[in-house]
């Protein structure tokens, strides 16, 4: 277990509503990532963080923002949710309690439904 | 990062070895081969990775061809709990590098 939790695990919201997903790690690792997974697309990187207050965009960052005010928490915000953002969202950290520093470990995911 | 090609689906009898192939003909000299799996509704799970030599851990073995253009993940005694989508990924083993997940191989272990 890589010590990653995500909250909420499930959420239903309405179009236009802001939504924040939280990723929490207990491993004190520098790198954290947000991916989304949709049928036929595999996992796609949204944003990542390489330290407190240091973030960068991934391949599908439009409509999303992130924040990292402390090492253990990485927040993903949908400022105004759209139906196209209905997806399963996974957080990952670089490294873990049993792996190498180059390996990513994933959280359990958050299922988001935007009506 | 180099692209990988995997069969979309495979079946394996319970108790038998599951051999999952992956082609990565454009792999660079400093790119590692990683394998992850994703059991339905769960987050991807790291299995194993290697550069040139064959690797083995408690979950699986990784066989990389001498020219490094292909590899095989071996689950020695497949169980029903090994039913999952298996992803082969090649990337430079550098902190911060993204993992590019394709669509993987859906392995079904049959009783």
Interface residues (C-beta under 8 A of the other chain):
Chain A: X4 X30 X31 X33 X35 X40 X42 X43 X45 X48 X50 X58 X90 X92 X94 X95 X96 X99 X100 X101 X102 X103 X104 X105 X106 X107 X108 X109
Chain B: X32 X34 X41 X42 X43 X44 X45 X46 X49 X87 X93 X94 X95 X96 X97 X98 X99 X100 X101 X102 X103 X104
